[in-house]
Amino acid sequence: MSRDSLRDEVEKRLPNWRSWYPSVFHAAEDLGIIRAQVCDPNSLNLSNRHSGIQNQAREAHREQWGGHENLNRDK
């Protein structure tokens, strides 16, 4: 795709897209300009995404201040 916006690209390929589609995204998908990608549902869970960062923060806190692993007593 060139540097044109998604709307510009859709309008080049199908000038009257508004009469057929509720949104530029639906038109772009049908025209093959964009594609949906299937991903692992676990990757969508924020707690899974950020668990590595949380673990690093816990480790840094322990290194600097000492203390127990379960600082908040929440788990």
Backbone as CSV, one residue per row, in Angstrom:
resi,resn,N_x,N_y,N_z,CA_x,CA_y,CA_z,C_x,C_y,C_z
1,MET,0.850,-1.179,0.000,0.000,0.000,0.000,0.893,1.237,0.000
2,SER,0.500,2.240,-0.714,1.277,3.471,-0.800,1.061,4.334,0.441
3,ARG,1.532,5.553,0.376,1.418,6.460,1.516,0.024,7.081,1.619
4,ASP,-0.888,6.709,0.735,-2.261,7.209,0.816,-2.927,6.685,2.078
5,SER,-3.926,7.412,2.533,-4.679,6.934,3.690,-5.524,5.728,3.276
6,LEU,-6.000,5.023,4.262,-6.846,3.863,3.991,-8.072,4.282,3.186
7,ARG,-8.672,5.385,3.566,-9.853,5.881,2.844,-9.508,6.195,1.385
8,ASP,-8.361,6.842,1.160,-7.950,7.163,-0.213,-7.754,5.899,-1.043
9,GLU,-7.126,4.898,-0.434,-6.881,3.638,-1.138,-8.202,2.949,-1.503
10,VAL,-9.156,2.951,-0.570,-10.469,2.351,-0.838,-11.181,3.130,-1.936
11,GLU,-11.128,4.443,-1.869,-11.821,5.261,-2.875,-11.217,5.101,-4.266
12,LYS,-9.907,4.846,-4.344,-9.280,4.582,-5.648,-9.829,3.302,-6.265
13,ARG,-9.993,2.291,-5.436,-10.425,0.981,-5.942,-11.933,0.863,-6.106
14,LEU,-12.671,1.558,-5.250,-14.131,1.461,-5.290,-14.724,2.820,-4.902
15,PRO,-14.844,3.721,-5.883,-15.272,5.094,-5.583,-16.620,5.204,-4.855
16,ASN,-17.531,4.296,-5.090,-18.852,4.383,-4.453,-18.985,3.414,-3.277
17,TRP,-17.898,3.192,-2.535,-17.893,2.212,-1.442,-18.935,2.526,-0.382
18,ARG,-19.261,3.807,-0.191,-20.213,4.193,0.870,-21.612,3.621,0.639
19,SER,-21.953,3.364,-0.622,-23.283,2.802,-0.894,-23.332,1.299,-0.610
20,TRP,-22.179,0.681,-0.432,-22.124,-0.757,-0.209,-21.699,-1.158,1.197
21,TYR,-20.913,-0.307,1.859,-20.311,-0.690,3.135,-20.619,0.317,4.238
22,PRO,-20.779,-0.168,5.469,-21.065,0.731,6.597,-19.839,1.521,7.056
23,SER,-18.631,1.017,6.746,-17.420,1.730,7.163,-16.299,1.464,6.169
24,VAL,-15.311,2.331,6.200,-14.154,2.167,5.328,-13.400,0.879,5.669
25,PHE,-13.456,0.449,6.925,-12.761,-0.775,7.325,-13.385,-2.017,6.692
26,HIS,-14.721,-2.049,6.630,-15.392,-3.177,5.981,-15.034,-3.232,4.496
27,ALA,-15.033,-2.082,3.850,-14.686,-2.034,2.430,-13.237,-2.455,2.217
28,ALA,-12.332,-1.942,3.039,-10.912,-2.269,2.900,-10.663,-3.757,3.105
29,GLU,-11.382,-4.346,4.027,-11.226,-5.783,4.267,-11.671,-6.578,3.040
30,ASP,-12.844,-6.254,2.508,-13.344,-6.971,1.333,-12.457,-6.757,0.105
31,LEU,-11.848,-5.583,-0.002,-10.975,-5.292,-1.139,-9.577,-5.883,-0.969
32,GLY,-9.303,-6.440,0.185,-8.001,-7.057,0.431,-6.908,-6.085,0.822
33,ILE,-7.285,-4.875,1.186,-6.296,-3.874,1.585,-5.796,-4.150,3.003
34,ILE,-6.703,-4.566,3.863,-6.332,-4.957,5.224,-6.835,-6.371,5.463
35,ARG,-6.199,-7.060,6.401,-6.613,-8.415,6.753,-6.648,-8.554,8.266
36,ALA,-7.627,-9.276,8.731,-7.684,-9.601,10.156,-6.683,-10.710,10.423
37,GLN,-6.093,-10.692,11.605,-5.164,-11.744,11.985,-5.679,-12.429,13.235
38,VAL,-5.627,-13.740,13.216,-6.035,-14.527,14.372,-4.850,-14.590,15.322
39,CYS,-5.122,-14.344,16.589,-4.048,-14.419,17.574,-4.494,-15.283,18.747
40,ASP,-3.535,-15.688,19.520,-3.795,-16.496,20.703,-4.618,-15.668,21.695
41,PRO,-5.774,-16.160,22.141,-6.595,-15.390,23.087,-5.842,-14.993,24.354
42,ASN,-4.890,-15.805,24.779,-4.120,-15.459,25.974,-3.289,-14.199,25.778
43,SER,-2.929,-13.890,24.537,-2.133,-12.693,24.287,-2.965,-11.425,24.464
44,LEU,-4.286,-11.560,24.472,-5.154,-10.402,24.647,-5.371,-10.047,26.111
45,ASN,-5.077,-10.967,26.992,-5.271,-10.752,28.424,-4.146,-9.869,28.947
46,LEU,-4.491,-8.692,29.448,-3.471,-7.750,29.897,-2.597,-8.316,30.998
47,SER,-3.172,-9.124,31.873,-2.348,-9.671,32.950,-1.270,-10.589,32.382
48,ASN,-1.571,-11.292,31.308,-0.548,-12.125,30.659,0.482,-11.266,29.945
49,ARG,0.028,-10.220,29.270,0.940,-9.351,28.539,1.934,-8.674,29.467
50,HIS,1.451,-8.272,30.625,2.281,-7.475,31.517,2.924,-8.274,32.634
51,SER,2.738,-9.570,32.636,3.290,-10.369,33.729,4.810,-10.290,33.765
52,GLY,5.455,-10.259,32.615,6.914,-10.136,32.582,7.389,-8.831,33.180
53,ILE,6.694,-7.765,32.865,7.046,-6.449,33.401,6.815,-6.421,34.906
54,GLN,5.700,-6.994,35.345,5.421,-7.051,36.779,6.482,-7.866,37.507
55,ASN,6.904,-8.970,36.922,7.946,-9.792,37.543,9.265,-9.036,37.642
56,GLN,9.614,-8.293,36.598,10.837,-7.491,36.634,10.762,-6.429,37.722
57,ALA,9.604,-5.795,37.860,9.433,-4.768,38.890,9.539,-5.373,40.280
58,ARG,8.943,-6.536,40.484,9.044,-7.203,41.791,10.492,-7.548,42.122
59,GLU,11.194,-8.075,41.126,12.595,-8.451,41.344,13.453,-7.226,41.649
60,ALA,13.239,-6.144,40.914,13.996,-4.911,41.167,13.706,-4.382,42.567
61,HIS,12.453,-4.454,42.992,12.083,-4.002,44.338,12.779,-4.858,45.391
62,ARG,12.768,-6.169,45.195,13.432,-7.071,46.151,14.932,-6.802,46.215
63,GLU,15.542,-6.565,45.030,16.980,-6.301,45.010,17.323,-5.009,45.743
64,GLN,16.479,-3.999,45.557,16.773,-2.706,46.176,16.372,-2.661,47.642
65,TRP,15.214,-3.195,47.983,14.660,-3.017,49.316,14.579,-4.298,50.135
66,GLY,14.821,-5.427,49.512,14.667,-6.692,50.226,13.192,-6.990,50.409
67,GLY,12.868,-7.911,51.260,11.465,-8.181,51.540,10.998,-9.473,50.927
68,HIS,9.725,-9.704,51.091,9.104,-10.944,50.645,8.595,-10.800,49.228
69,GLU,8.417,-11.944,48.591,7.906,-11.950,47.220,6.498,-11.379,47.154
70,ASN,5.661,-11.710,48.127,4.270,-11.265,48.117,4.147,-10.002,48.963
71,LEU,4.530,-8.882,48.393,4.540,-7.626,49.137,3.140,-7.121,49.449
72,ASN,2.207,-7.357,48.548,0.851,-6.835,48.742,-0.069,-7.820,49.442
73,ARG,0.393,-9.016,49.674,-0.406,-10.055,50.304,-1.735,-10.290,49.561
74,ASP,-1.704,-10.100,48.257,-2.940,-10.247,47.484,-3.019,-11.584,46.760
75,LYS,-1.975,-12.384,46.803,-2.023,-13.671,46.099,-1.382,-14.732,46.947
